[in-house]
Amino acid sequence: MTRRCCLSIVAGASASSVVVPGCRGSGRTEEAEVTRWKGVLFNSDVDMALHGLPTAEAEAMIRLCQEEMLRLENVFSLYFPDSALSRLNRDGRMVDPPSDLVELVSRTLLVAERSGGAFDPTIQPYWTWLREQVETTGRIDPDEQTNWLGKVDYRQVRCTGEEMSFGQDGMALSLNGVAQGWITDRASEILQEQGACHCLVNLGEFYALGGQPSGEDWLVGLRGLPGEEISLRDRALAVSSGSGLYFGTGSGKNHIIDPRTGDCVEARKVVAVTAR
């Protein structure tokens, strides 16, 4: 979705989303050699910036990342009707599912269990219904809401290397809360394997490979929170806020939902998590 709009890069000033004009505050004005790439992943704008590499070498690395991104998007995307996830949701069952799908869904179900259902990837049918209701009728029927919430239950997902299936009709999975980070990690691994040292990757979540060529950390600002910056070096960053996507106009309903109650979180809250 569009929750990434609450992020902004503050390590420099440029029309592009990522730029490092040397050491911030050091008096340097010359830019380090940088190769930038912009694209679309999971229906959102994404980008990468590779610093200190010959252009041909950096572009070759970017092509490797693009190939892996497209391969994984064809597994995890809800926007591609023929992706593995879309086919599973449509058919309710999949024999011999892709290993990437099995691994990510297995990890997601573990998070759901450990969170006591506060995070539940089977929220997708309810999410779709709620958005449609808000944007068409503007009303939430309590009986319909109860019915759709009844399809939200991670414990009814069967996930093995041989088969994936749901425990009742109408269930579906969304990996939009985790797939972008998974792909960000994979692209960052490729860059590191290829010898890149100074990169900022934004494929739905951020990963800073090394620091800026100047020696300083990368700085990521939280849009809407003036003065709030997060320093990154060999770390990933995920940020989420209900204000990233509202349903309808003035409804107060947003894209982050408590699966246990069906209620939307307070949109103004922002949560940021970093990890190595």
PyRosetta script that sets phi, psi and omega in degrees:
from pyrosetta import init, pose_from_sequence

init()
pose = pose_from_sequence("MTRRCCLSIVAGASASSVVVPGCRGSGRTEEAEVTRWKGVLFNSDVDMALHGLPTAEAEAMIRLCQEEMLRLENVFSLYFPDSALSRLNRDGRMVDPPSDLVELVSRTLLVAERSGGAFDPTIQPYWTWLREQVETTGRIDPDEQTNWLGKVDYRQVRCTGEEMSFGQDGMALSLNGVAQGWITDRASEILQEQGACHCLVNLGEFYALGGQPSGEDWLVGLRGLPGEEISLRDRALAVSSGSGLYFGTGSGKNHIIDPRTGDCVEARKVVAVTAR")
pose.set_psi(1, -157.4)
pose.set_omega(1, -173.6)
pose.set_phi(2, -106.3)
pose.set_psi(2, 22.4)
pose.set_omega(2, -177.5)
pose.set_phi(3, -64.3)
pose.set_psi(3, -18.5)
pose.set_omega(3, -178.6)
pose.set_phi(4, -69.4)
pose.set_psi(4, -8.8)
pose.set_omega(4, -179.6)
pose.set_phi(5, -67.9)
pose.set_psi(5, -11.0)
pose.set_omega(5, 179.1)
pose.set_phi(6, -84.8)
pose.set_psi(6, 5.3)
pose.set_omega(6, -179.9)
pose.set_phi(7, -109.9)
pose.set_psi(7, 146.4)
pose.set_omega(7, 172.5)
pose.set_phi(8, -149.2)
pose.set_psi(8, 147.4)
pose.set_omega(8, 177.8)
pose.set_phi(9, -88.3)
pose.set_psi(9, 132.3)
pose.set_omega(9, -179.6)
pose.set_phi(10, -118.8)
pose.set_psi(10, 12.4)
pose.set_omega(10, 179.0)
pose.set_phi(11, -87.4)
pose.set_psi(11, 56.3)
pose.set_omega(11, 179.0)
pose.set_phi(12, 135.3)
pose.set_psi(12, 175.2)
pose.set_omega(12, -179.3)
pose.set_phi(13, -130.5)
pose.set_psi(13, 118.8)
pose.set_omega(13, -179.0)
pose.set_phi(14, -163.8)
pose.set_psi(14, 162.0)
pose.set_omega(14, 175.5)
pose.set_phi(15, -69.1)
pose.set_psi(15, -28.1)
pose.set_omega(15, 177.7)
pose.set_phi(16, -78.1)
pose.set_psi(16, 162.2)
pose.set_omega(16, -172.8)
pose.set_phi(17, -78.0)
pose.set_psi(17, -17.5)
pose.set_omega(17, -178.4)
pose.set_phi(18, -136.8)
pose.set_psi(18, 122.9)
pose.set_omega(18, 176.0)
pose.set_phi(19, -156.4)
pose.set_psi(19, 143.2)
pose.set_omega(19, 176.8)
pose.set_phi(20, -125.8)
pose.set_psi(20, 102.6)
pose.set_omega(20, -176.8)
pose.set_phi(21, -88.0)
pose.set_psi(21, 45.5)
pose.set_omega(21, -176.4)
pose.set_phi(22, 91.6)
pose.set_psi(22, -166.4)
pose.set_omega(22, -175.7)
pose.set_phi(23, -74.8)
pose.set_psi(23, 123.1)
pose.set_omega(23, 179.9)
pose.set_phi(24, -62.4)
pose.set_psi(24, 123.7)
pose.set_omega(24, 177.4)
pose.set_phi(25, 81.7)
pose.set_psi(25, 4.6)
pose.set_omega(25, -175.1)
pose.set_phi(26, -93.1)
pose.set_psi(26, -10.8)
pose.set_omega(26, -176.9)
pose.set_phi(27, 91.1)
pose.set_psi(27, -7.4)
pose.set_omega(27, 177.1)
pose.set_phi(28, -71.7)
pose.set_psi(28, 140.3)
pose.set_omega(28, 179.3)
pose.set_phi(29, -118.3)
pose.set_psi(29, -18.0)
pose.set_omega(29, -178.0)
pose.set_phi(30, -78.4)
pose.set_psi(30, 141.2)
pose.set_omega(30, 178.7)
pose.set_phi(31, -83.5)
pose.set_psi(31, 141.7)
pose.set_omega(31, 170.2)
pose.set_phi(32, -67.8)
pose.set_psi(32, 151.5)
pose.set_omega(32, 177.7)
pose.set_phi(33, -60.5)
pose.set_psi(33, 127.9)
pose.set_omega(33, -174.1)
pose.set_phi(34, -140.6)
pose.set_psi(34, 139.0)
pose.set_omega(34, 173.9)
pose.set_phi(35, -116.6)
pose.set_psi(35, 124.5)
pose.set_omega(35, -177.1)
pose.set_phi(36, -113.0)
pose.set_psi(36, 148.1)
pose.set_omega(36, 174.9)
pose.set_phi(37, -134.5)
pose.set_psi(37, 138.6)
pose.set_omega(37, 175.2)
pose.set_phi(38, -128.4)
pose.set_psi(38, 144.3)
pose.set_omega(38, 179.1)
pose.set_phi(39, -160.7)
pose.set_psi(39, -163.8)
pose.set_omega(39, 179.6)
pose.set_phi(40, -129.0)
pose.set_psi(40, 132.0)
pose.set_omega(40, 178.8)
pose.set_phi(41, -139.8)
pose.set_psi(41, 128.9)
pose.set_omega(41, -176.8)
pose.set_phi(42, 53.0)
pose.set_psi(42, 40.5)
pose.set_omega(42, 175.5)
pose.set_phi(43, 66.0)
pose.set_psi(43, 19.7)
pose.set_omega(43, 178.3)
pose.set_phi(44, -127.2)
pose.set_psi(44, 150.7)
pose.set_omega(44, 176.8)
pose.set_phi(45, -70.5)
pose.set_psi(45, 135.8)
pose.set_omega(45, 179.7)
pose.set_phi(46, -135.8)
pose.set_psi(46, 164.2)
pose.set_omega(46, -179.5)
pose.set_phi(47, -160.0)
pose.set_psi(47, 162.3)
pose.set_omega(47, 174.7)
pose.set_phi(48, -140.1)
pose.set_psi(48, 146.9)
pose.set_omega(48, 175.2)
pose.set_phi(49, -131.3)
pose.set_psi(49, 120.8)
pose.set_omega(49, -179.4)
pose.set_phi(50, -111.8)
pose.set_psi(50, 122.5)
pose.set_omega(50, -174.4)
pose.set_phi(51, -110.0)
pose.set_psi(51, 148.5)
pose.set_omega(51, 171.3)
pose.set_phi(52, 73.7)
pose.set_psi(52, 23.1)
pose.set_omega(52, -179.7)
pose.set_phi(53, -124.3)
pose.set_psi(53, 147.3)
pose.set_omega(53, 171.1)
pose.set_phi(54, -57.0)
pose.set_psi(54, 143.2)
pose.set_omega(54, -174.4)
pose.set_phi(55, -55.4)
pose.set_psi(55, -45.8)
pose.set_omega(55, -177.7)
pose.set_phi(56, -62.2)
pose.set_psi(56, -39.5)
pose.set_omega(56, -179.9)
pose.set_phi(57, -67.8)
pose.set_psi(57, -43.5)
pose.set_omega(57, 179.4)
pose.set_phi(58, -64.5)
pose.set_psi(58, -41.6)
pose.set_omega(58, -179.9)
pose.set_phi(59, -65.2)
pose.set_psi(59, -34.6)
pose.set_omega(59, 176.7)
pose.set_phi(60, -65.0)
pose.set_psi(60, -39.8)
pose.set_omega(60, 177.0)
pose.set_phi(61, -64.3)
pose.set_psi(61, -42.0)
pose.set_omega(61, -179.8)
pose.set_phi(62, -62.9)
pose.set_psi(62, -39.1)
pose.set_omega(62, 178.4)
pose.set_phi(63, -62.3)
pose.set_psi(63, -40.2)
pose.set_omega(63, 176.8)
pose.set_phi(64, -61.6)
pose.set_psi(64, -42.1)
pose.set_omega(64, 178.2)
pose.set_phi(65, -64.1)
pose.set_psi(65, -42.8)
pose.set_omega(65, 179.8)
pose.set_phi(66, -60.4)
pose.set_psi(66, -42.6)
pose.set_omega(66, 179.4)
pose.set_phi(67, -61.1)
pose.set_psi(67, -42.9)
pose.set_omega(67, 179.7)
pose.set_phi(68, -70.1)
pose.set_psi(68, -38.7)
pose.set_omega(68, 177.6)
pose.set_phi(69, -60.2)
pose.set_psi(69, -46.8)
pose.set_omega(69, -179.3)
pose.set_phi(70, -65.1)
pose.set_psi(70, -40.3)
pose.set_omega(70, 178.9)
pose.set_phi(71, -60.1)
pose.set_psi(71, -45.6)
pose.set_omega(71, -177.9)
pose.set_phi(72, -74.7)
pose.set_psi(72, -32.6)
pose.set_omega(72, 176.2)
pose.set_phi(73, -63.8)
pose.set_psi(73, -34.6)
pose.set_omega(73, 176.8)
pose.set_phi(74, -71.1)
pose.set_psi(74, -9.6)
pose.set_omega(74, 173.9)
pose.set_phi(75, -95.9)
pose.set_psi(75, -46.9)
pose.set_omega(75, -166.3)
pose.set_phi(76, -100.2)
pose.set_psi(76, -14.7)
pose.set_omega(76, -167.9)
pose.set_phi(77, -75.7)
pose.set_psi(77, 139.0)
pose.set_omega(77, 169.7)
pose.set_phi(78, -86.1)
pose.set_psi(78, -12.5)
pose.set_omega(78, -176.7)
pose.set_phi(79, -86.0)
pose.set_psi(79, -19.2)
pose.set_omega(79, 177.3)
pose.set_phi(80, -96.5)
pose.set_psi(80, 114.7)
pose.set_omega(80, -176.6)
pose.set_phi(81, -63.0)
pose.set_psi(81, -22.2)
pose.set_omega(81, -178.8)
pose.set_phi(82, -104.7)
pose.set_psi(82, 11.0)
pose.set_omega(82, 175.7)
pose.set_phi(83, -66.2)
pose.set_psi(83, 160.0)
pose.set_omega(83, 179.8)
pose.set_phi(84, -59.1)
pose.set_psi(84, -42.2)
pose.set_omega(84, -179.4)
pose.set_phi(85, -66.0)
pose.set_psi(85, -42.1)
pose.set_omega(85, 178.8)
pose.set_phi(86, -62.6)
pose.set_psi(86, -39.2)
pose.set_omega(86, 178.8)
pose.set_phi(87, -68.0)
pose.set_psi(87, -39.0)
pose.set_omega(87, 176.2)
pose.set_phi(88, -62.1)
pose.set_psi(88, -45.9)
pose.set_omega(88, 180.0)
pose.set_phi(89, -63.8)
pose.set_psi(89, -37.6)
pose.set_omega(89, -178.2)
pose.set_phi(90, -71.9)
pose.set_psi(90, -41.6)
pose.set_omega(90, -174.5)
pose.set_phi(91, -93.1)
pose.set_psi(91, -21.2)
pose.set_omega(91, -178.6)
pose.set_phi(92, 79.1)
pose.set_psi(92, -0.8)
pose.set_omega(92, -177.7)
pose.set_phi(93, -161.1)
pose.set_psi(93, 144.5)
pose.set_omega(93, 177.5)
pose.set_phi(94, -144.5)
pose.set_psi(94, 125.5)
pose.set_omega(94, 176.3)
pose.set_phi(95, -93.4)
pose.set_psi(95, 140.7)
pose.set_omega(95, -178.4)
pose.set_phi(96, 52.5)
pose.set_psi(96, 57.6)
pose.set_omega(96, -179.3)
pose.set_phi(97, -67.5)
pose.set_psi(97, 155.9)
pose.set_omega(97, 177.8)
pose.set_phi(98, -58.6)
pose.set_psi(98, 142.6)
pose.set_omega(98, -176.9)
pose.set_phi(99, -61.8)
pose.set_psi(99, -33.7)
pose.set_omega(99, 178.3)
pose.set_phi(100, -63.7)
pose.set_psi(100, -39.6)
pose.set_omega(100, 179.3)
pose.set_phi(101, -66.7)
pose.set_psi(101, -43.3)
pose.set_omega(101, 179.4)
pose.set_phi(102, -61.1)
pose.set_psi(102, -45.4)
pose.set_omega(102, -176.9)
pose.set_phi(103, -65.6)
pose.set_psi(103, -45.6)
pose.set_omega(103, -177.5)
pose.set_phi(104, -70.2)
pose.set_psi(104, -41.7)
pose.set_omega(104, 178.1)
pose.set_phi(105, -63.7)
pose.set_psi(105, -40.0)
pose.set_omega(105, 178.7)
pose.set_phi(106, -60.1)
pose.set_psi(106, -44.3)
pose.set_omega(106, 178.8)
pose.set_phi(107, -66.6)
pose.set_psi(107, -38.6)
pose.set_omega(107, 179.8)
pose.set_phi(108, -64.8)
pose.set_psi(108, -40.6)
pose.set_omega(108, 178.0)
pose.set_phi(109, -65.7)
pose.set_psi(109, -33.4)
pose.set_omega(109, 176.7)
pose.set_phi(110, -65.8)
pose.set_psi(110, -41.5)
pose.set_omega(110, 176.6)
pose.set_phi(111, -63.3)
pose.set_psi(111, -41.2)
pose.set_omega(111, 178.3)
pose.set_phi(112, -59.6)
pose.set_psi(112, -43.6)
pose.set_omega(112, 179.5)
pose.set_phi(113, -64.5)
pose.set_psi(113, -46.1)
pose.set_omega(113, -177.4)
pose.set_phi(114, -68.9)
pose.set_psi(114, -24.8)
pose.set_omega(114, 178.6)
pose.set_phi(115, -88.5)
pose.set_psi(115, 0.3)
pose.set_omega(115, -177.6)
pose.set_phi(116, 66.7)
pose.set_psi(116, 25.8)
pose.set_omega(116, 179.0)
pose.set_phi(117, 88.9)
pose.set_psi(117, 2.5)
pose.set_omega(117, 176.3)
pose.set_phi(118, -65.5)
pose.set_psi(118, -28.1)
pose.set_omega(118, 171.0)
pose.set_phi(119, -116.2)
pose.set_psi(119, 124.9)
pose.set_omega(119, -176.6)
pose.set_phi(120, -145.3)
pose.set_psi(120, 113.2)
pose.set_omega(120, -177.0)
pose.set_phi(121, -68.8)
pose.set_psi(121, -11.1)
pose.set_omega(121, 178.1)
pose.set_phi(122, -85.1)
pose.set_psi(122, 14.3)
pose.set_omega(122, 179.1)
pose.set_phi(123, -68.0)
pose.set_psi(123, -14.9)
pose.set_omega(123, -169.0)
pose.set_phi(124, -53.4)
pose.set_psi(124, -48.8)
pose.set_omega(124, -179.3)
pose.set_phi(125, -61.5)
pose.set_psi(125, -40.6)
pose.set_omega(125, 179.1)
pose.set_phi(126, -67.1)
pose.set_psi(126, -42.6)
pose.set_omega(126, 178.9)
pose.set_phi(127, -57.0)
pose.set_psi(127, -46.6)
pose.set_omega(127, -179.6)
pose.set_phi(128, -64.1)
pose.set_psi(128, -44.1)
pose.set_omega(128, 179.7)
pose.set_phi(129, -63.3)
pose.set_psi(129, -46.4)
pose.set_omega(129, -177.6)
pose.set_phi(130, -61.1)
pose.set_psi(130, -44.9)
pose.set_omega(130, -179.9)
pose.set_phi(131, -62.5)
pose.set_psi(131, -43.2)
pose.set_omega(131, -180.0)
pose.set_phi(132, -62.9)
pose.set_psi(132, -42.4)
pose.set_omega(132, -179.7)
pose.set_phi(133, -63.4)
pose.set_psi(133, -46.6)
pose.set_omega(133, -177.8)
pose.set_phi(134, -63.7)
pose.set_psi(134, -39.7)
pose.set_omega(134, -173.3)
pose.set_phi(135, -87.5)
pose.set_psi(135, -9.7)
pose.set_omega(135, 178.4)
pose.set_phi(136, -111.4)
pose.set_psi(136, -62.5)
pose.set_omega(136, -176.8)
pose.set_phi(137, -93.9)
pose.set_psi(137, -26.5)
pose.set_omega(137, -176.4)
pose.set_phi(138, 75.9)
pose.set_psi(138, 6.2)
pose.set_omega(138, -178.4)
pose.set_phi(139, -121.6)
pose.set_psi(139, 148.9)
pose.set_omega(139, 176.9)
pose.set_phi(140, -116.1)
pose.set_psi(140, 109.3)
pose.set_omega(140, 177.8)
pose.set_phi(141, -78.8)
pose.set_psi(141, 121.5)
pose.set_omega(141, -176.2)
pose.set_phi(142, -58.1)
pose.set_psi(142, -39.0)
pose.set_omega(142, -179.5)
pose.set_phi(143, -67.4)
pose.set_psi(143, -43.2)
pose.set_omega(143, 176.9)
pose.set_phi(144, -63.4)
pose.set_psi(144, -39.9)
pose.set_omega(144, 179.6)
pose.set_phi(145, -60.9)
pose.set_psi(145, -44.0)
pose.set_omega(145, 178.2)
pose.set_phi(146, -61.8)
pose.set_psi(146, -40.9)
pose.set_omega(146, 179.7)
pose.set_phi(147, -62.2)
pose.set_psi(147, -45.9)
pose.set_omega(147, -178.3)
pose.set_phi(148, -71.6)
pose.set_psi(148, -34.7)
pose.set_omega(148, 176.1)
pose.set_phi(149, -65.4)
pose.set_psi(149, -25.7)
pose.set_omega(149, 178.2)
pose.set_phi(150, -66.6)
pose.set_psi(150, -15.3)
pose.set_omega(150, 178.2)
pose.set_phi(151, -91.9)
pose.set_psi(151, 0.6)
pose.set_omega(151, -179.5)
pose.set_phi(152, -100.1)
pose.set_psi(152, 103.6)
pose.set_omega(152, -179.4)
pose.set_phi(153, -166.6)
pose.set_psi(153, 100.0)
pose.set_omega(153, -177.8)
pose.set_phi(154, -59.9)
pose.set_psi(154, -22.7)
pose.set_omega(154, -178.3)
pose.set_phi(155, -70.6)
pose.set_psi(155, -12.6)
pose.set_omega(155, 179.5)
pose.set_phi(156, -96.6)
pose.set_psi(156, 13.7)
pose.set_omega(156, 177.3)
pose.set_phi(157, -99.1)
pose.set_psi(157, 124.4)
pose.set_omega(157, 174.1)
pose.set_phi(158, -98.2)
pose.set_psi(158, 126.0)
pose.set_omega(158, -175.9)
pose.set_phi(159, -139.1)
pose.set_psi(159, 105.7)
pose.set_omega(159, 174.8)
pose.set_phi(160, -135.2)
pose.set_psi(160, 171.9)
pose.set_omega(160, 177.5)
pose.set_phi(161, -67.8)
pose.set_psi(161, -18.6)
pose.set_omega(161, -179.0)
pose.set_phi(162, -93.3)
pose.set_psi(162, -31.7)
pose.set_omega(162, -173.6)
pose.set_phi(163, -159.0)
pose.set_psi(163, 146.1)
pose.set_omega(163, 169.8)
pose.set_phi(164, -126.0)
pose.set_psi(164, 139.5)
pose.set_omega(164, -178.6)
pose.set_phi(165, -160.9)
pose.set_psi(165, 167.9)
pose.set_omega(165, 179.0)
pose.set_phi(166, -112.1)
pose.set_psi(166, 154.6)
pose.set_omega(166, -176.9)
pose.set_phi(167, -81.4)
pose.set_psi(167, -11.8)
pose.set_omega(167, 177.5)
pose.set_phi(168, -151.8)
pose.set_psi(168, 159.6)
pose.set_omega(168, 179.3)
pose.set_phi(169, -65.8)
pose.set_psi(169, 148.0)
pose.set_omega(169, 174.7)
pose.set_phi(170, 87.4)
pose.set_psi(170, -2.4)
pose.set_omega(170, 176.7)
pose.set_phi(171, -78.4)
pose.set_psi(171, 158.1)
pose.set_omega(171, 177.6)
pose.set_phi(172, -161.3)
pose.set_psi(172, 157.4)
pose.set_omega(172, 179.7)
pose.set_phi(173, -108.4)
pose.set_psi(173, 147.5)
pose.set_omega(173, 165.7)
pose.set_phi(174, -124.6)
pose.set_psi(174, 131.7)
pose.set_omega(174, 175.8)
pose.set_phi(175, -110.4)
pose.set_psi(175, 17.3)
pose.set_omega(175, -176.1)
pose.set_phi(176, -65.0)
pose.set_psi(176, -18.8)
pose.set_omega(176, 178.2)
pose.set_phi(177, -84.4)
pose.set_psi(177, -9.7)
pose.set_omega(177, -174.2)
pose.set_phi(178, -133.7)
pose.set_psi(178, -27.3)
pose.set_omega(178, -173.1)
pose.set_phi(179, -65.1)
pose.set_psi(179, -37.1)
pose.set_omega(179, -179.6)
pose.set_phi(180, -63.1)
pose.set_psi(180, -41.0)
pose.set_omega(180, 177.6)
pose.set_phi(181, -66.3)
pose.set_psi(181, -37.6)
pose.set_omega(181, 177.7)
pose.set_phi(182, -60.6)
pose.set_psi(182, -45.2)
pose.set_omega(182, -179.2)
pose.set_phi(183, -70.8)
pose.set_psi(183, -37.0)
pose.set_omega(183, 175.7)
pose.set_phi(184, -59.1)
pose.set_psi(184, -44.7)
pose.set_omega(184, 178.1)
pose.set_phi(185, -61.0)
pose.set_psi(185, -43.0)
pose.set_omega(185, -177.3)
pose.set_phi(186, -65.8)
pose.set_psi(186, -44.3)
pose.set_omega(186, 178.6)
pose.set_phi(187, -63.2)
pose.set_psi(187, -38.9)
pose.set_omega(187, 179.1)
pose.set_phi(188, -65.4)
pose.set_psi(188, -37.4)
pose.set_omega(188, 176.5)
pose.set_phi(189, -62.8)
pose.set_psi(189, -41.5)
pose.set_omega(189, 179.1)
pose.set_phi(190, -61.9)
pose.set_psi(190, -45.8)
pose.set_omega(190, -179.9)
pose.set_phi(191, -61.4)
pose.set_psi(191, -42.0)
pose.set_omega(191, 179.8)
pose.set_phi(192, -65.9)
pose.set_psi(192, -41.8)
pose.set_omega(192, 178.5)
pose.set_phi(193, -62.1)
pose.set_psi(193, -31.3)
pose.set_omega(193, -178.5)
pose.set_phi(194, -85.8)
pose.set_psi(194, -1.4)
pose.set_omega(194, 174.6)
pose.set_phi(195, 97.2)
pose.set_psi(195, 9.5)
pose.set_omega(195, 176.9)
pose.set_phi(196, -70.3)
pose.set_psi(196, 144.1)
pose.set_omega(196, -175.8)
pose.set_phi(197, -122.3)
pose.set_psi(197, -25.3)
pose.set_omega(197, -175.2)
pose.set_phi(198, -132.5)
pose.set_psi(198, 90.3)
pose.set_omega(198, -176.5)
pose.set_phi(199, -137.5)
pose.set_psi(199, 146.5)
pose.set_omega(199, 169.1)
pose.set_phi(200, -122.4)
pose.set_psi(200, 116.8)
pose.set_omega(200, -174.8)
pose.set_phi(201, -108.0)
pose.set_psi(201, 129.1)
pose.set_omega(201, 176.1)
pose.set_phi(202, -131.3)
pose.set_psi(202, 93.2)
pose.set_omega(202, 179.3)
pose.set_phi(203, -115.9)
pose.set_psi(203, 40.8)
pose.set_omega(203, -174.8)
pose.set_phi(204, 108.0)
pose.set_psi(204, -32.9)
pose.set_omega(204, 165.7)
pose.set_phi(205, -131.2)
pose.set_psi(205, 164.1)
pose.set_omega(205, -178.0)
pose.set_phi(206, -99.2)
pose.set_psi(206, 147.1)
pose.set_omega(206, 165.7)
pose.set_phi(207, -140.4)
pose.set_psi(207, 128.2)
pose.set_omega(207, 177.2)
pose.set_phi(208, -101.8)
pose.set_psi(208, 114.1)
pose.set_omega(208, 177.4)
pose.set_phi(209, -93.8)
pose.set_psi(209, 108.7)
pose.set_omega(209, -172.9)
pose.set_phi(210, 70.7)
pose.set_psi(210, -162.8)
pose.set_omega(210, 176.3)
pose.set_phi(211, -111.1)
pose.set_psi(211, -168.9)
pose.set_omega(211, 174.0)
pose.set_phi(212, -67.5)
pose.set_psi(212, 155.2)
pose.set_omega(212, 176.6)
pose.set_phi(213, -57.3)
pose.set_psi(213, -24.8)
pose.set_omega(213, 178.8)
pose.set_phi(214, -70.2)
pose.set_psi(214, -16.2)
pose.set_omega(214, -176.5)
pose.set_phi(215, 104.8)
pose.set_psi(215, -15.1)
pose.set_omega(215, 179.6)
pose.set_phi(216, -84.8)
pose.set_psi(216, 161.8)
pose.set_omega(216, 175.5)
pose.set_phi(217, -70.6)
pose.set_psi(217, 160.9)
pose.set_omega(217, 168.8)
pose.set_phi(218, -75.9)
pose.set_psi(218, 147.1)
pose.set_omega(218, 177.1)
pose.set_phi(219, -119.7)
pose.set_psi(219, 130.2)
pose.set_omega(219, 177.5)
pose.set_phi(220, -119.5)
pose.set_psi(220, 124.2)
pose.set_omega(220, 178.7)
pose.set_phi(221, -93.9)
pose.set_psi(221, 152.5)
pose.set_omega(221, 176.7)
pose.set_phi(222, -99.9)
pose.set_psi(222, 108.9)
pose.set_omega(222, -176.6)
pose.set_phi(223, -62.6)
pose.set_psi(223, 134.3)
pose.set_omega(223, -177.3)
pose.set_phi(224, 92.8)
pose.set_psi(224, -8.9)
pose.set_omega(224, 176.7)
pose.set_phi(225, -124.3)
pose.set_psi(225, 81.3)
pose.set_omega(225, -175.4)
pose.set_phi(226, -55.0)
pose.set_psi(226, 133.7)
pose.set_omega(226, 177.4)
pose.set_phi(227, 86.0)
pose.set_psi(227, -9.9)
pose.set_omega(227, -179.8)
pose.set_phi(228, -86.6)
pose.set_psi(228, 116.0)
pose.set_omega(228, -179.9)
pose.set_phi(229, -131.7)
pose.set_psi(229, 147.5)
pose.set_omega(229, 178.0)
pose.set_phi(230, -119.7)
pose.set_psi(230, 129.2)
pose.set_omega(230, -178.7)
pose.set_phi(231, -90.9)
pose.set_psi(231, 131.3)
pose.set_omega(231, -176.8)
pose.set_phi(232, -128.2)
pose.set_psi(232, 135.9)
pose.set_omega(232, 170.6)
pose.set_phi(233, -154.7)
pose.set_psi(233, 116.4)
pose.set_omega(233, -175.5)
pose.set_phi(234, 52.0)
pose.set_psi(234, 42.7)
pose.set_omega(234, 179.7)
pose.set_phi(235, -140.9)
pose.set_psi(235, 156.2)
pose.set_omega(235, 175.1)
pose.set_phi(236, -104.0)
pose.set_psi(236, 156.8)
pose.set_omega(236, 179.1)
pose.set_phi(237, -138.0)
pose.set_psi(237, 129.8)
pose.set_omega(237, 172.3)
pose.set_phi(238, -122.9)
pose.set_psi(238, 132.2)
pose.set_omega(238, 180.0)
pose.set_phi(239, -128.9)
pose.set_psi(239, 137.0)
pose.set_omega(239, 179.9)
pose.set_phi(240, -138.1)
pose.set_psi(240, 142.0)
pose.set_omega(240, 178.0)
pose.set_phi(241, -152.1)
pose.set_psi(241, 139.5)
pose.set_omega(241, 177.6)
pose.set_phi(242, -62.1)
pose.set_psi(242, -23.2)
pose.set_omega(242, -179.4)
pose.set_phi(243, -71.8)
pose.set_psi(243, -5.9)
pose.set_omega(243, 179.2)
pose.set_phi(244, -65.7)
pose.set_psi(244, -28.8)
pose.set_omega(244, 179.7)
pose.set_phi(245, -156.4)
pose.set_psi(245, 116.0)
pose.set_omega(245, 175.1)
pose.set_phi(246, -98.0)
pose.set_psi(246, 147.3)
pose.set_omega(246, 172.6)
pose.set_phi(247, -91.6)
pose.set_psi(247, 127.3)
pose.set_omega(247, 178.4)
pose.set_phi(248, 68.8)
pose.set_psi(248, -162.7)
pose.set_omega(248, -178.9)
pose.set_phi(249, -121.0)
pose.set_psi(249, 116.4)
pose.set_omega(249, 176.5)
pose.set_phi(250, 73.8)
pose.set_psi(250, 13.9)
pose.set_omega(250, -178.3)
pose.set_phi(251, -80.5)
pose.set_psi(251, -22.4)
pose.set_omega(251, -175.2)
pose.set_phi(252, 79.4)
pose.set_psi(252, -5.7)
pose.set_omega(252, 178.1)
pose.set_phi(253, -84.5)
pose.set_psi(253, 137.2)
pose.set_omega(253, -179.0)
pose.set_phi(254, -136.2)
pose.set_psi(254, -178.6)
pose.set_omega(254, -167.7)
pose.set_phi(255, -82.1)
pose.set_psi(255, -6.2)
pose.set_omega(255, 179.2)
pose.set_phi(256, -103.3)
pose.set_psi(256, 116.0)
pose.set_omega(256, -169.4)
pose.set_phi(257, -123.9)
pose.set_psi(257, 140.0)
pose.set_omega(257, 171.6)
pose.set_phi(258, -79.3)
pose.set_psi(258, 110.7)
pose.set_omega(258, -176.0)
pose.set_phi(259, -63.4)
pose.set_psi(259, -19.5)
pose.set_omega(259, -177.0)
pose.set_phi(260, -79.9)
pose.set_psi(260, -25.9)
pose.set_omega(260, -176.6)
pose.set_phi(261, -121.5)
pose.set_psi(261, -22.2)
pose.set_omega(261, -175.0)
pose.set_phi(262, 85.0)
pose.set_psi(262, 0.5)
pose.set_omega(262, -179.4)
pose.set_phi(263, -83.6)
pose.set_psi(263, 149.3)
pose.set_omega(263, 175.8)
pose.set_phi(264, -85.4)
pose.set_psi(264, 148.9)
pose.set_omega(264, 179.0)
pose.set_phi(265, -74.8)
pose.set_psi(265, 165.2)
pose.set_omega(265, 176.0)
pose.set_phi(266, -65.6)
pose.set_psi(266, 120.4)
pose.set_omega(266, -169.7)
pose.set_phi(267, -63.9)
pose.set_psi(267, -28.2)
pose.set_omega(267, -174.7)
pose.set_phi(268, -76.5)
pose.set_psi(268, -14.5)
pose.set_omega(268, -178.6)
pose.set_phi(269, -73.5)
pose.set_psi(269, 140.3)
pose.set_omega(269, 178.4)
pose.set_phi(270, -125.3)
pose.set_psi(270, 130.8)
pose.set_omega(270, 178.2)
pose.set_phi(271, -118.9)
pose.set_psi(271, 128.5)
pose.set_omega(271, 178.3)
pose.set_phi(272, -124.9)
pose.set_psi(272, 133.1)
pose.set_omega(272, -179.2)
pose.set_phi(273, -130.2)
pose.set_psi(273, 132.0)
pose.set_omega(273, 174.4)
pose.set_phi(274, -116.0)
pose.set_psi(274, 152.9)
pose.set_omega(274, -179.7)
pose.set_phi(275, -157.7)
pose.set_psi(275, 155.8)
pose.set_omega(275, 175.0)
pose.set_phi(276, -87.3)
pose.dump_pdb("model.pdb")
